[in-house]
Amino acid sequence: MSQAHDSSKSQHADEGAELEPRQAAALLEETRLRAQRQFDARPPFLLLTGAVIFLLAFGAVWSSVRGQDPYVGPTGWALAVTYGGIVVWIVVVVSVVRRAANGVCGLSRKRRADRAGYLFIILAYSLFQWALFHAGASRAIVYGIFPASAPWHYCGAVPFTLGAVREEGRAMVLGVVLLAIGIAGALAGPVAAWLASGIGICALLVVFAVVQFVKRSAQRWLNANRWT
Amino acid sequence: MPIDGLDPLIHAPARLRIMATLAALSEGDALSFTRLQGLIGLTSGNLITHLRKLEDAGHVNVDKSGNGAASLTTVSLTTVSLTTVSLTQQGLRALDAYTVALRDLIEGL
């Protein structure tokens, strides 16, 4: 009954409505822009927040190990800042992605499920670090070069492999950049590895944020000029 | 009153908003009925009516994962939450054609 009532209301509310061309154009663009914002899982503010958090987190560890001779490893407060910052960012990312993905199903959702692979990476990374410690590797390796650079090797392998399988150039480039950050960190040594990783990830996220911002601005400009 | 050159099926506020919202999805994606309803701000009945018209024209694809006749005749919370809507290739082309026609019309004003 209520459906029939709604339907008749719809006929009156919509079919009879006069929609001038300029009104239609404004409605179309407003709706399109609003929907794009609603479905955007990578807004520039999120990427810039991540850039600041990673720089501060890795900078804190670098600050705590700077000047250590012999190398001992990050202090407790520095690790707390690092892991705390990363956990905060992950929580923010998950909430933004969930909001954008709410009610969306299909190809995007299947691809987001791939990201569960990163949890496996964290597990594999932690086990390998434990194995290095167990094998008697130096503190510079176990608490310096490995934790500062190895995560980016692992994280780079995922988008590169998926990008190669799906023939997606952007994912492959992301994988290569992450790998390059990891290699640069490893080559920089146990102390500078933290700074190199922090600057590298910060720069990567800033570039992504700028790209997203430029794309949005270009879209807005196109929309504004579509009707003139 | 229909305006020359504009598809009357799309040239209605609610259906125009439905089409524009679905067009913002990534390729291969569909949107749940409840999220679409939240974004458009129509009642279930209104939205179903407009979606039926668009579906009959082949502009949208409505996929019901509910089972049996009940899902077709009853608008229950469970049923609508299992319904997804996506724009078809034909719908995308129709929206593009509508946009071009609308621009030409505005330029001529």
Interface residues (C-beta under 8 A of the other chain):
Chain A: S2 Q3 A4 H5 D6 S7 K9 S10 Q11 A13 D14 E15 A17 E18 L19 P21 R22 A24 A25 L27 L28 T31 R32 R34 A35 Q36 Q38 F39 N102 G103 V104 C105 G106 L107 S108 R109 R226 W227
Chain B: M1 I3 L6 H11 A12 P13 A14 R15 L16 R17 A20 T21 A23 A24 L25 S26 E27 G28 D29 A30 L31 S32 T34 R35 L36 G38 L39 L42 T43 S44 G45 N46 I48 T49 H50 V75 T84 S86 T99 L102 R103 L105 I106 L109
